[in-house]
Amino acid sequence: MHAARTALNRDPDLRDWAEQWLKDRERIGREEMNNEEFDKHWRYVKPERMHDGAIDAVTAFLERNGAR
């Protein structure tokens, strides 16, 4: 967990990619929300999702883009 969080904090491109990946994953099952409702929802759950999903997001990034 620590290594994934450190990577997100040190690499803004990775962090942006991971945030979008986690946001897309959060959107699944919430299709009934319009964009405005979902953006409000994301604003409140983002810190927890970024923390809890750090390992999954960094792993997905490395699988798609190769190790740096």
N, C-alpha and C positions, 0 to 999 in steps of 0.2 A: 504494500500500500504506500509506504513512504517513498519508495523509488518512483512509483507512478505519479504521485502528487508532486514530487520534486521535478520530474520531467515536465509536467504541465506548467509549473511555475517558472521554469527556465526557458521554455520554448513557446513563444506567443503563437506561432503557426500551429503547433501541435495542440495548444490549448483551444484555439479557435475551431480546429477540426474536431476535437473531442467534444466540445460544447455542442456543435451542430449535430454530431453523431448521437449524443445523448438526448438532445432535444428531439431529434427524429424518432428515437426509440420511445421517448416519453409520449409522443403524439399517437403512437399505436394504441388503439382502444379508446381514443378520445376524439374520434372523428366527428362526434356530434357537436363539439365545441367549435365556434367560429374562430377565425384567426385572432381576433381581439381577446376573446375569452381565454384561448390557449396561451397567448403571450402573457396575460395576467397570471394565469396558473403557473407558467414556467418561471416567472419572476420570483414566485414564492418557493418553488421546489428546487430551483437551480442549485443553490448551495449544497443541499443534501445529495442531489443527483450527481453533481460534479465530484463530491467526496466519495460517495458510495460506488460510483461508476468509473472511477479513475483507472483501475486496473483493466477493466473490460475495454474502455475506450483506448488506452495506450496499446493494448494487445491488438485491437482491431486496426489501429493506425499502422502498427508495425507489420501486420499481415498484409495490408493493402499496399503499403508504400515501401516495405523493406526496412531493415534496421539501418539506423544512421550511424 
